[in-house]
Amino acid sequence: MTAPGKKRLGLLQIHLAVFLFGFSGLFGKIISLDPVAITFGRTFFAGIFLFAVLSLTGKIRSVRSSSELPSLLFSGTVLAVHWLSFFQSIQVSSVAIGLLTFSTFPVFITFLEPVLFGERLVWFDVITALLVFAGLFCVIPAYDFSNQVTQGALWGVLSGFTFAVLSLCNRMHAKRLPPLLVSFYQLSVAALITLPFVVVSGAHPSKTDIFFTMILGIVFTAIAQTLFIGSLKHIRAHLAGVTVALEPLYGIILAVIILHEIPAWKTVVGGLVILGAVTGASIGPFRPQKQPSKAKKGA
């Protein structure tokens, strides 16, 4: 395949992946289960699918290094908390609030990366963070914890924070393990962690709930993740970052069409500010290149 053909394939893969990711929030409303049960079902079915893919391609393997196991256990736990808080955000508020507040995760990455990887914090990232927080002020209607939208926004911010931590964990995993293998182990850990809570809660999912949870896990998680990782072979990382910023937009439009959830005007304004800032932060050629701090040079 020619270089332009590979780029077109990569663009098709990532746009389809992000479009599928955009559906995820809708399942928090469609499935009549609590966030723990949804998270378990999602991770369980996605894990089974990735196990099949890795087995068929001969890429499945056990963890060989003693240093890999603790980090995979930690990141799998973070993944569970991420999806729990994400679905909780959507269930107590709306798809728009959940997606927009989740999309604040680049802000947390901005301030965590210098600490974990010894990279300089640059002014462009600080301005981006301030813009995102300005957008959050618009999204949150009242600073009253009894307000469901406020609760949803806080859960969404927690979802964004845990996703940022997960992303940085994956950056470290990428040096040693294939991305799909990392995803499989993280999904397995998340499923095992949430399983006891589902059993204790005595959840009784209907056939419809099981069907939608299976679709969420296989199509909108595992297949979407496979497409996303596959696209990175053909397109640059900064282009992938910009495209991922479209996930909340896709999700909100789908929620309007399918669930008839019309976001308030303040949510729209705040969302535009957040998405604009996040998109700007993701455009690599227009942002300063981070340099290692002096303390970490040569390490």
C-alpha positions as CSV (number, residue, x, y, z in Angstrom):
1,M,0.0,0.0,0.0
2,T,1.3,3.5,-0.9
3,A,2.0,6.1,1.8
4,P,-1.1,8.2,0.9
5,G,-3.1,5.0,1.0
6,K,-1.8,4.1,4.4
7,K,-2.6,7.6,5.7
8,R,-6.2,7.3,4.4
9,L,-6.5,3.9,6.0
10,G,-5.2,5.4,9.3
11,L,-7.6,8.3,9.1
12,L,-10.6,6.0,8.4
13,Q,-9.6,3.7,11.3
14,I,-9.2,6.5,13.9
15,H,-12.4,8.4,12.9
16,L,-14.4,5.2,13.1
17,A,-12.8,4.4,16.4
18,V,-13.6,7.8,17.9
19,F,-17.1,7.6,16.5
20,L,-17.6,4.2,18.2
21,F,-16.1,5.6,21.5
22,G,-18.6,8.4,21.3
23,F,-21.4,5.9,21.7
24,S,-20.1,4.7,25.0
25,G,-21.8,7.4,27.1
26,L,-25.2,6.6,25.7
27,F,-25.0,3.1,27.2
28,G,-24.9,4.7,30.7
29,K,-28.5,5.8,30.0
30,I,-29.7,2.8,27.9
31,I,-28.5,0.0,30.2
32,S,-30.7,-0.2,33.4
33,L,-27.8,-1.3,35.6
34,D,-25.6,0.6,38.1
35,P,-22.1,1.8,37.0
36,V,-20.3,-1.1,38.7
37,A,-22.3,-3.7,36.8
38,I,-21.9,-1.8,33.5
39,T,-18.2,-1.5,34.1
40,F,-17.9,-5.2,34.9
41,G,-19.9,-6.2,31.8
42,R,-17.9,-3.9,29.6
43,T,-14.5,-5.1,30.7
44,F,-15.6,-8.7,30.8
45,F,-16.9,-8.8,27.2
46,A,-14.1,-6.6,25.9
47,G,-11.5,-8.8,27.6
48,I,-12.9,-11.9,26.0
49,F,-12.8,-10.4,22.6
50,L,-9.2,-9.2,22.9
51,F,-8.2,-12.6,24.3
52,A,-9.6,-14.1,21.1
53,V,-7.8,-11.6,18.8
54,L,-4.5,-12.0,20.6
55,S,-4.8,-15.8,20.6
56,L,-5.6,-15.9,16.9
57,T,-2.7,-13.6,16.0
58,G,-0.3,-15.5,18.3
59,K,0.4,-12.4,20.4
60,I,-1.0,-13.6,23.7
61,R,1.5,-14.2,26.4
62,S,1.8,-14.2,30.2
63,V,3.5,-11.4,32.2
64,R,7.2,-12.3,32.3
65,S,8.7,-9.5,34.3
66,S,8.1,-9.1,38.0
67,S,7.9,-5.3,37.5
68,E,5.1,-5.6,34.9
69,L,2.6,-7.3,37.2
70,P,2.2,-4.5,39.8
71,S,1.9,-1.8,37.2
72,L,-0.7,-3.7,35.3
73,L,-2.6,-4.4,38.5
74,F,-2.5,-0.7,39.3
75,S,-3.5,0.5,35.8
76,G,-6.3,-2.0,35.6
77,T,-7.6,-0.7,38.9
78,V,-7.4,2.8,37.6
79,L,-9.3,1.8,34.5
80,A,-12.1,0.3,36.7
81,V,-12.4,3.6,38.6
82,H,-12.3,5.6,35.4
83,W,-15.3,3.8,33.9
84,L,-17.2,3.7,37.2
85,S,-16.9,7.5,37.6
86,F,-17.7,8.0,33.9
87,F,-20.9,6.1,34.0
88,Q,-21.8,7.5,37.4
89,S,-21.4,11.0,35.9
90,I,-23.7,10.2,33.0
91,Q,-26.4,8.5,35.1
92,V,-26.7,11.4,37.6
93,S,-26.5,14.1,35.0
94,S,-26.4,13.8,31.2
95,V,-24.3,12.4,28.4
96,A,-23.1,15.9,27.5
97,I,-21.9,16.7,31.1
98,G,-20.2,13.3,31.4
99,L,-18.4,13.6,28.1
100,L,-17.4,17.3,28.5
101,T,-16.0,17.0,32.0
102,F,-14.2,13.7,31.1
103,S,-12.5,15.5,28.3
104,T,-10.6,17.6,30.8
105,F,-8.1,14.8,31.1
106,P,-5.4,16.6,29.0
107,V,-5.2,19.2,31.8
108,F,-4.2,16.6,34.3
109,I,-1.7,15.1,31.9
110,T,-0.2,18.5,31.5
111,F,0.7,18.8,35.2
112,L,1.4,15.1,35.9
113,E,3.8,14.6,33.0
114,P,6.5,16.9,34.4
115,V,6.4,15.1,37.7
116,L,6.5,11.6,36.3
117,F,8.7,12.0,33.3
118,G,10.9,15.1,34.2
119,E,9.5,17.2,31.3
120,R,9.3,21.0,31.5
121,L,5.9,22.6,32.1
122,V,5.4,25.1,29.3
123,W,3.3,28.3,29.3
124,F,1.1,27.0,26.4
125,D,-0.1,24.1,28.5
126,V,-0.8,26.4,31.5
127,I,-3.0,28.6,29.3
128,T,-4.8,25.6,27.9
129,A,-5.5,24.4,31.5
130,L,-6.9,27.8,32.5
131,L,-9.2,27.7,29.5
132,V,-10.5,24.3,30.4
133,F,-11.2,25.4,33.9
134,A,-13.0,28.4,32.5
135,G,-15.1,26.0,30.4
136,L,-15.9,24.0,33.6
137,F,-17.2,27.1,35.3
138,C,-19.7,27.4,32.5
139,V,-20.7,23.7,32.5
140,I,-21.3,23.5,36.3
141,P,-24.6,25.4,37.0
142,A,-24.3,25.7,40.7
143,Y,-21.7,24.9,43.3
144,D,-24.1,22.9,45.3
145,F,-23.3,19.3,45.9
146,S,-27.0,18.4,46.1
147,N,-27.4,19.5,42.4
148,Q,-27.3,16.5,40.1
149,V,-25.5,18.3,37.3
150,T,-22.8,19.4,39.8
151,Q,-22.5,15.9,41.0
152,G,-22.2,14.6,37.4
153,A,-19.5,17.2,36.6
154,L,-17.5,16.2,39.6
155,W,-17.7,12.5,38.7
156,G,-16.8,13.4,35.2
157,V,-13.7,15.3,36.4
158,L,-12.7,12.3,38.4
159,S,-13.2,10.2,35.3
160,G,-10.9,12.6,33.4
161,F,-8.2,12.5,36.2
162,T,-8.2,8.7,36.3
163,F,-8.0,8.6,32.5
164,A,-5.0,10.9,32.6
165,V,-3.3,8.6,35.1
166,L,-4.2,5.6,32.9
167,S,-2.7,7.3,29.8
168,L,0.6,8.0,31.6
169,C,0.7,4.4,32.8
170,N,0.2,3.2,29.2
171,R,3.0,5.5,28.2
172,M,5.3,3.5,30.5
173,H,3.8,0.1,29.5
174,A,4.4,0.9,25.8
175,K,8.1,0.6,26.3
176,R,7.8,-3.1,27.2
177,L,4.4,-4.5,26.0
178,P,2.2,-4.4,22.9
179,P,-0.7,-2.0,23.4
180,L,-3.5,-4.6,22.8
181,L,-1.8,-7.0,25.3
182,V,-1.8,-4.1,27.9
183,S,-5.5,-3.4,27.2
184,F,-6.3,-7.1,27.6
185,Y,-4.6,-7.3,31.0
186,Q,-6.1,-4.0,32.2
187,L,-9.6,-5.1,31.2
188,S,-9.1,-8.4,33.0
189,V,-8.0,-6.7,36.2
190,A,-10.9,-4.3,36.0
191,A,-13.4,-7.1,35.5
192,L,-11.9,-9.1,38.4
193,I,-12.0,-6.0,40.7
194,T,-15.6,-5.2,39.9
195,L,-17.0,-8.8,39.9
196,P,-17.3,-9.1,43.8
197,F,-19.2,-5.8,44.0
198,V,-21.6,-7.0,41.3
199,V,-22.1,-10.3,43.1
200,V,-22.7,-8.6,46.5
201,S,-25.2,-6.1,45.0
202,G,-27.3,-9.0,43.7
203,A,-27.8,-7.4,40.3
204,H,-30.3,-9.2,38.0
205,P,-29.6,-7.9,34.5
206,S,-32.3,-8.5,31.9
207,K,-31.6,-10.1,28.6
208,T,-31.7,-6.6,27.0
209,D,-29.1,-5.3,29.5
210,I,-26.8,-8.3,28.8
211,F,-27.2,-7.7,25.1
212,F,-26.4,-4.0,25.3
213,T,-23.5,-4.6,27.7
214,M,-22.0,-7.2,25.3
215,I,-22.3,-4.8,22.4
216,L,-20.7,-2.0,24.5
217,G,-17.8,-4.3,25.4
218,I,-17.2,-5.9,22.1
219,V,-18.0,-3.2,19.5
220,F,-17.7,0.1,21.3
221,T,-14.7,-0.9,23.4
222,A,-12.6,-3.8,22.1
223,I,-13.1,-3.2,18.3
224,A,-12.8,0.6,18.8
225,Q,-9.6,0.1,20.8
226,T,-8.2,-2.2,18.1
227,L,-9.0,0.3,15.3
228,F,-7.5,3.2,17.4
229,I,-4.2,1.3,18.0
230,G,-4.1,0.2,14.3
231,S,-4.5,3.8,13.1
232,L,-1.3,4.8,15.0
233,K,0.7,2.8,12.5
234,H,-0.3,5.1,9.7
235,I,-0.9,8.6,11.2
236,R,1.1,10.9,13.5
237,A,0.3,11.0,17.2
238,H,-0.7,14.7,17.2
239,L,-3.3,14.0,14.5
240,A,-4.7,11.2,16.6
241,G,-4.9,13.5,19.6
242,V,-6.9,16.1,17.6
243,T,-9.3,13.5,16.3
244,V,-9.9,12.0,19.8
245,A,-11.1,15.5,20.9
246,L,-14.1,14.9,18.6
247,E,-15.4,12.1,20.9
248,P,-17.5,14.4,23.1
249,L,-18.9,16.1,20.0
250,Y,-19.9,12.8,18.5
251,G,-21.4,11.6,21.8
252,I,-23.4,14.8,22.4
253,I,-24.8,14.7,18.9
254,L,-25.7,11.1,19.2
255,A,-27.4,11.8,22.6
256,V,-29.5,14.6,21.0
257,I,-30.6,12.3,18.2
258,I,-31.1,9.0,20.1
259,L,-31.9,10.1,23.7
260,H,-33.3,13.6,22.9
261,E,-31.0,15.1,25.5
262,I,-30.7,18.8,24.6
263,P,-27.8,20.4,26.5
264,A,-28.4,23.8,28.2
265,W,-26.8,26.8,26.5
266,K,-24.3,27.2,29.3
267,T,-23.2,23.6,28.8
268,V,-22.8,24.3,25.0
269,V,-20.7,27.4,25.7
270,G,-18.6,25.7,28.3
271,G,-18.2,22.7,26.1
272,L,-17.0,24.8,23.2
273,V,-14.4,26.4,25.4
274,I,-13.2,23.0,26.7
275,L,-13.1,21.3,23.3
276,G,-11.4,24.3,21.8
277,A,-8.7,24.3,24.4
278,V,-8.2,20.5,24.3
279,T,-8.0,20.5,20.5
280,G,-5.5,23.4,20.6
281,A,-3.4,21.5,23.1
282,S,-3.4,18.4,20.9
283,I,-2.0,20.1,17.8
284,G,1.6,19.2,18.0
285,P,3.1,21.5,15.3
286,F,1.7,24.6,16.9
287,R,2.8,24.0,20.5
288,P,6.3,24.2,22.0
289,Q,8.3,21.1,22.3
290,K,8.7,19.9,25.8
291,Q,12.3,19.4,26.9
292,P,13.6,17.2,29.7
293,S,14.4,19.1,32.9
294,K,18.1,19.4,33.8
295,A,17.7,17.0,36.7
296,K,16.5,14.3,34.3
297,K,18.9,14.9,31.4
298,G,21.1,11.9,30.5
299,A,19.1,9.6,32.8
